[in-house]
Amino acid sequence: MNQVDYLRISAIDRCNFRCHYCMPEGAELDYILRPELLRSEEILTLLQEVFIPLGFRKFRLTGGEPLLRPGIVNLVREIASLPATEDLSLSTNAFLLADMARDLYDAGLRRINISLDSLVPETFDKIIGNRGRSRWEQTWKGIQAAHKVGFNPLKLNVVVIPGINDREVLDLAALSIDRNWHVRFIEFMPIGNIELFGERAWIPSEELRQRIRSQWGSLESSDVKGNGPADVFQIPGAKGTLGFISQMSECFCDRCNRMRLSADGWLRPCLLNESGQIDLKTPLRQGIDPAQLREKVRQILLIKPEINFKQRDSGTDGELYKRTMSQIGG
């Protein structure tokens, strides 16, 4: 079992996209009221008094869409300035990034993950649930702005959905050839939209690798590693890399090094299993000694290997997935 040293922090549960793999079409979500969100000072208290003393050194701000959170640049600056912070990254859909990339970089952010599920505007808008003016161009401007500012690595995350965007795998992989971009293909998971998962299912990463090999020949193993479970390769001669996150076809629970803190203060030891989660916000606001919270988290760390969801062949029991990805913090 890897040392658990990586905390994904949901800055906000709201999002300006409604991606079908995250939110069922037409679904009404109960967004967290602003007073119930963890305040920035509460996040910092939990980091300094609970997580860092337990060995956490790597942090990622997620959502929802974290750039929607008021004061996100200041929060980035505060976390980046903590002496114990070894790595700080942020996940975004990039729609607001063109105007914020420089400020985030100047605040100390160096790594960024951007969702980009299609290079075809019509397909892109279909996936994100957009029916108005296309949002693809503004998203692409955000990606270009991040590249120009100097984010490295700049990762592009692609959730592969059969029959919707899987035909673009080669075009998306090609983005890694001439740029130092890291394209990561993610197997579709049964979180947030069980109906779509049941209709479309998922494509194993090995099948995607076979398609890419057919185009460019043998893939080379890469020594570029992130904080997650991606298997990383390179097209021969490429500047960037290709990563494959195979949570459905290749269980990687034994390599899991992370926990997730939701925007309303719930700590989840496993993305695919809601058992074991604990509320940190309520006792923190009640004035509990942070040392007591630290001990609660320490106990969760001890049982995390048993909480990790390993039953890949047991179906997709909806009872396991009560929250959408935007509510959990992806």
C-alpha positions in Angstrom: 0.0 0.0 0.0 1.4 3.4 -1.0 1.9 6.1 1.6 -1.3 8.3 1.6 0.1 11.8 1.1 -2.2 13.4 -1.5 -5.4 15.3 -0.7 -7.8 16.4 -3.3 -9.7 19.4 -2.0 -13.1 20.4 -3.6 -13.2 24.2 -3.6 -16.8 24.3 -4.7 -19.5 21.9 -5.9 -20.9 24.2 -8.5 -19.9 24.0 -12.2 -20.6 26.0 -15.3 -20.7 22.8 -17.4 -23.1 19.9 -17.0 -21.0 17.1 -18.4 -23.2 14.1 -19.1 -20.8 11.7 -17.4 -21.0 13.8 -14.2 -24.6 15.0 -14.1 -27.6 13.3 -15.7 -29.4 15.5 -18.2 -32.3 17.4 -16.5 -31.2 16.4 -13.0 -31.6 19.0 -10.3 -28.7 19.1 -7.9 -28.8 20.4 -4.4 -25.8 22.7 -4.4 -24.2 23.5 -1.1 -25.2 26.9 0.2 -22.3 29.3 0.5 -22.3 29.3 4.4 -21.9 25.5 4.3 -18.8 25.6 2.1 -15.5 25.2 3.9 -14.1 28.7 4.4 -10.5 29.3 3.2 -9.3 29.7 6.7 -10.9 26.4 7.6 -9.2 24.6 4.7 -5.9 26.0 5.9 -6.5 25.0 9.4 -7.3 21.4 8.4 -4.2 21.3 6.2 -1.8 22.7 8.9 -3.3 21.0 12.0 -4.7 17.7 10.6 -3.3 16.6 7.2 0.2 17.9 7.1 1.1 16.5 10.5 -0.1 13.1 9.1 2.3 13.3 6.2 0.2 14.9 3.5 2.4 17.0 1.2 0.5 17.0 -2.2 -2.7 18.9 -2.8 -5.1 19.4 -5.7 -7.9 21.9 -5.8 -10.9 20.5 -7.7 -14.7 21.1 -8.0 -17.2 21.4 -9.5 -15.3 24.1 -11.2 -12.8 25.6 -8.7 -12.4 28.8 -10.7 -16.0 29.6 -9.7 -15.0 29.9 -6.1 -14.6 33.5 -4.9 -11.0 34.1 -3.7 -9.6 31.0 -5.5 -6.3 32.8 -6.4 -5.7 33.8 -2.8 -6.4 30.2 -1.6 -3.9 29.0 -4.1 -1.4 31.5 -2.8 -2.0 30.5 0.8 -1.6 26.7 0.1 1.4 27.2 -2.1 3.2 29.2 0.6 2.9 26.5 3.2 6.4 25.2 3.9 5.2 21.6 3.8 3.5 21.9 0.4 5.6 19.8 -2.0 3.1 19.9 -4.9 0.0 21.9 -5.6 -2.2 21.5 -8.7 -5.7 22.4 -9.9 -8.3 20.8 -12.1 -10.5 22.9 -14.3 -12.6 22.9 -17.4 -10.6 26.0 -18.6 -13.7 28.0 -19.6 -12.6 30.8 -17.2 -8.9 30.1 -17.5 -7.9 32.6 -20.2 -8.4 35.5 -17.8 -7.0 33.7 -14.7 -4.0 31.7 -15.9 -1.4 34.4 -15.2 -2.8 35.2 -11.7 -2.9 31.6 -10.7 0.7 31.1 -11.9 1.9 34.2 -10.1 0.2 32.9 -6.9 2.4 29.8 -7.0 0.4 27.3 -9.0 2.6 25.3 -11.5 0.6 22.2 -12.5 -2.9 22.2 -14.0 -5.3 19.5 -15.3 -7.8 20.5 -17.9 -10.8 18.5 -19.0 -11.0 18.3 -22.8 -13.2 15.5 -24.0 -13.4 16.5 -27.7 -11.7 18.6 -30.4 -15.0 18.8 -32.3 -17.1 21.8 -31.1 -20.4 20.0 -31.7 -19.3 16.9 -29.8 -17.7 19.0 -27.0 -21.0 21.0 -26.5 -23.0 17.8 -26.5 -20.8 16.3 -23.8 -20.9 19.4 -21.5 -24.7 19.8 -21.9 -24.4 23.1 -23.7 -27.3 24.2 -26.0 -26.4 27.8 -26.6 -23.4 29.4 -28.1 -20.5 27.0 -28.4 -18.1 27.0 -25.4 -15.3 25.1 -27.2 -13.4 28.2 -28.5 -13.3 29.8 -25.0 -12.1 26.6 -23.5 -9.4 26.2 -26.1 -8.3 29.8 -25.4 -8.0 28.9 -21.7 -5.8 25.9 -22.7 -3.6 28.1 -24.9 -3.3 30.7 -22.1 -2.2 28.1 -19.6 0.4 26.8 -22.1 1.7 30.4 -22.8 2.0 31.2 -19.1 4.2 28.1 -18.6 2.2 25.5 -16.6 4.3 22.3 -16.7 3.1 19.7 -16.9 -0.1 20.8 -18.6 -2.4 17.8 -18.5 -5.5 17.3 -20.7 -8.0 14.8 -19.2 -10.3 12.9 -21.6 -13.1 10.7 -20.4 -13.7 8.2 -23.2 -17.4 7.5 -23.8 -18.2 4.8 -26.4 -20.0 6.1 -29.5 -19.6 9.8 -28.4 -15.9 10.7 -28.4 -13.9 7.5 -28.7 -13.4 8.1 -32.5 -11.2 11.1 -31.5 -8.7 9.1 -29.5 -6.0 9.4 -32.2 -6.6 13.1 -32.8 -6.4 13.8 -29.0 -3.3 11.6 -28.7 -1.6 13.6 -31.4 -1.8 16.7 -29.2 1.2 15.2 -27.3 3.5 15.1 -30.3 4.5 18.7 -31.0 3.7 20.1 -27.5 4.9 19.2 -24.0 1.3 18.3 -23.2 0.2 15.2 -21.3 -3.0 13.7 -22.6 -4.7 11.3 -20.2 -7.4 8.9 -21.2 -9.8 8.0 -18.4 -12.1 5.0 -18.4 -15.7 6.1 -18.0 -16.9 5.4 -14.4 -20.4 4.8 -13.0 -20.4 8.0 -10.9 -22.9 10.8 -11.5 -24.8 9.2 -14.4 -25.6 5.6 -13.9 -28.0 5.5 -16.8 -25.4 6.8 -19.3 -22.9 4.3 -18.0 -25.4 1.5 -18.3 -26.1 2.5 -21.9 -22.5 3.2 -23.0 -20.3 1.3 -20.6 -16.5 1.8 -21.0 -13.6 1.0 -23.3 -10.6 -0.7 -21.7 -7.4 1.3 -21.8 -5.6 -1.5 -23.5 -7.9 -1.2 -26.4 -7.1 2.5 -26.7 -3.4 1.7 -26.6 -3.8 -0.8 -29.4 -5.5 1.8 -31.6 -2.6 4.2 -30.9 0.0 1.6 -31.6 -1.7 0.9 -34.9 -1.1 4.5 -35.9 2.4 5.2 -34.4 4.0 1.9 -33.6 5.2 0.8 -30.2 4.6 3.1 -27.3 7.6 4.0 -25.2 7.4 3.9 -21.4 7.8 7.4 -19.9 9.5 8.4 -16.7 7.1 11.4 -16.4 5.0 10.6 -13.4 2.2 12.4 -11.6 0.6 12.0 -8.2 -2.0 9.6 -9.5 -2.4 6.1 -10.9 -1.9 6.8 -14.6 0.2 4.4 -16.7 2.3 6.8 -18.8 3.7 6.2 -22.3 5.0 8.3 -25.2 4.5 8.2 -28.9 8.0 7.8 -30.3 9.6 11.2 -30.7 6.8 13.0 -29.0 7.4 16.0 -26.7 4.5 15.1 -24.4 3.1 11.9 -23.0 -0.1 9.7 -23.0 -1.5 8.5 -19.7 -4.1 5.9 -19.1 -6.3 5.8 -16.0 -7.8 2.4 -15.9 -9.9 2.3 -12.8 -12.5 -0.1 -14.4 -10.3 -2.6 -16.3 -7.2 -2.6 -14.1 -7.9 -2.2 -10.4 -5.2 0.1 -8.8 -6.5 0.2 -5.3 -3.2 -1.0 -4.0 -1.5 2.1 -5.5 -4.0 4.6 -4.1 -2.3 7.4 -2.3 -5.1 9.9 -1.9 -8.1 11.1 0.0 -10.8 13.6 -1.0 -12.2 16.5 1.0 -15.6 17.7 -0.3 -16.5 21.3 -0.5 -18.8 20.9 2.6 -16.0 19.3 4.7 -16.6 15.5 4.3 -13.4 13.4 4.0 -13.7 10.4 1.7 -11.1 7.7 1.7 -12.3 6.1 -1.5 -13.9 7.6 -4.6 -16.0 4.5 -5.4 -17.1 3.7 -1.9 -19.0 6.0 0.5 -18.3 4.0 3.7 -15.7 5.4 6.0 -16.4 9.1 5.2 -16.3 11.5 8.1 -17.5 15.1 8.7 -14.6 17.4 9.6 -16.4 20.8 9.2 -19.0 20.4 11.9 -16.7 19.5 14.8 -14.2 22.1 13.5 -16.9 24.8 13.7 -17.9 23.6 17.1 -14.4 24.3 18.4 -13.1 20.8 18.7 -9.3 20.5 19.3 -7.8 19.9 15.8 -5.7 17.1 17.5 -8.9 15.2 17.9 -9.7 15.6 14.3 -6.2 14.5 13.4 -6.7 11.3 15.4 -10.0 10.6 13.5 -8.2 11.0 10.2 -5.3 8.8 11.4 -7.8 6.0 12.2 -9.3 6.3 8.7 -5.9 6.1 7.2 -5.4 2.8 9.1 -8.5 1.2 7.6 -8.3 2.8 4.1 -7.0 -0.4 2.5 -10.2 -2.2 3.5 -12.4 0.7 2.4 -10.9 0.8 -1.1 -13.4 -0.4 -3.7 -12.0 -3.5 -5.4 -15.1 -5.2 -6.7 -14.7 -4.4 -10.3 -16.8 -7.4 -11.4 -19.7 -6.9 -9.1 -21.7 -4.6 -11.3 -22.6 -1.0 -10.7 -24.6 -0.9 -7.5 -26.2 2.6 -7.4 -26.1 2.5 -3.6 -22.3 3.1 -3.8 -22.6 6.3 -5.8 -25.0 8.7 -4.1 -23.1 11.8 -5.0 -22.1 13.1 -8.4 -18.5 13.7 -9.3 -19.0 17.4 -8.9 -20.3 16.9 -5.4 -17.5 14.6 -4.4 -14.6 16.6 -5.9 -13.2 14.8 -8.9 
